[in-house]
Amino acid sequence: MLRISIEEDGIELRLLLEGRLEESLVPELEKLFAEQMSRSTARPVIVDLSGLTGMDEAGESSLQKLYERGATLRCADVMNTYLVERMAHGSMKPLQAPCRPCHSNETRETKQMEEK
C-alpha cells in the first residue's frame, strides 16, 4: 500500500510517499506527478521518499522517470540515498535489497551544487 500526500507552500510542492511503491501503484504516482508539474511550473516538485518503506523494480523505474522529468528526490536514508544517487549519475540497475525510510537530502540540489 502507498499513500501519497501533497504539501505545498510558496516555495515548493511536495509529494510525500508513505509505504511501498509497487508496480500496481506506479500509474497513479506518475499521473499525480504530471498533474502537479503542470500546476507548479514556477515551483520545484519534490518527491519526498522519507516514508517509503520499499519498492519493486517498477517503483524504482518510476522514480527514475520522475527524476528525468524534473523531480527533486528528497532522501537521507542510506539505501534510498544510494538509489537516488545512482539515478542522478545514470547507473541504474535493479537493486535486490529493500529500501528503508529516509528523511531529508536534496539529491537534485546536491548535484546542481557539484556542477557549479
N, C-alpha and C positions, 0 to 999 in steps of 0.2 A: 504494500500500500504506500502511496505517495501523497503527501499533502503539499500543495503549492499555495503560498500566501504572497500577496502583493503589498509592499510597503513603498510609499513614495513621499518625497519631500521636495523642496525647491531645487535640490542639488542632484539627486539621483532617484532612480526607480529600482527597487529590489524585488527579485523573485526568490523567495525563501523556500528551499526544498527540504522536506522532512520525511524520512522514511527511506524506502528502497526504490530506486529508479530502474524499472524493468521495461522490457520491450512493449508490453501492452499499454504502458503509460507514456511512452515517448511521443506519440502524435499529439496528445493533449499538451505536453510541455512545449513542443515546438510551435503549436498553434498559439498558445498563450504568449510565448516569446515574440512571435511575429506581430501579434496584436499590440503588444507593449512597445516594440521597436517603432511601429508606425505612429503610435501615440506620443512617443517620447523622443522626438528627433533631436531636441536640444540637450537632453539629459542622458547620461550613460545608463544602460540597463545592466544591473549587476545580478548575476545568478549566484546566490549565496548557498554554498554546499555545507554550511555549518550543521544542519540537521540530517544530512544524508548518511544513512547507515550502511548503504551498499548499492551496487548496481550490477547489471549484467552487461554483456558486450554491446547490446543495442543502446543502453543508457550511456555507456562510455562514448560510443559513436555520436550520440545525440549531443552530448556536451561539447564534443569536438566541433560539430556543425555550428552550434550556438556561438562558440568562441570565434570561429571563422566568419560568422555573420556580425561580429562586433560586440558580443557579450564580454563583460569582465567577470571572470570566475573568482569568487572570494572563498578562500580556504586557508586554514592554518594547520590542520592535522597532517601528520607526516605522509600517510598514504594518499590522501586526496591532494595534498600539495605536490607530491611526486607525479600523480596523474596529470594535474593541471600543467606542470612544468613540461611534461612530455608533449602535451598538446601545443604549448607555446613554441616548442622547438621542432615540432613536426615529426617526432619519432614515435608515432602511435603503433603499438602492438597490443593486443588484448592482455590484460592483467589476469592472473589466476587468483589473486588474493582479494578478499572483500575490502571495501572502503570503510573507514571508521569515521565518526563525527569529527568535524573541524570547526574553527571559529572565525578567524579573520586573517587574510593576507591577500592583497590585491595583486594577482599574478599579472594581469594586463598592464597595470600601472608600474609594477616592478620591471617588466620587460621594456616598457617605454623609457623608464629612467636609465636602464642599462644601455639603451641605444643612443642616449644623448651624450 
